[in-house]
Amino acid sequence: MIANIKKKNFFQTSIFFYILVFVFSLILSFFPFYIVMYNIFLANYLYFLVTLCCFIQVFVHILFFLHLNDFNKNYWNFFSIVFTTIIISIILTGSIWIMRNINHYATCF
């Protein structure tokens, strides 16, 4: 029992664990680049896969690099991440809405 706890702590705190998660993050970064660069899938599948890789990578960073894996202990940290996500989505949606409509309402001089 104690050996399992020491083994778990070793893999969570060692440099090997961070390198392994970093390589996984690199794979999650280069895979969307590769499928977009070589146009492997149709456009709808590309959007879905790139978005999926993005969310998986955010989840990996939150769990393994920010160490927010215990939500009961990090209650306020979790809510600050949710609040930040809401604010970023509002800003991003508003920016996309403005950029899509700017040609429609712009006047040529």
Residue pairs with C-beta under 8 A, 6 or more apart in sequence:
11 17
17 64
18 64
18 65
21 60
21 64
21 65
24 60
25 57
25 60
25 61
28 53
28 56
28 57
28 60
29 53
29 57
31 49
31 53
32 49
32 50
32 53
32 54
34 40
35 41
35 46
35 49
35 50
36 46
36 50
39 46
41 49
62 68
62 81
63 69
66 77
68 74
68 77
68 78
68 81
71 78
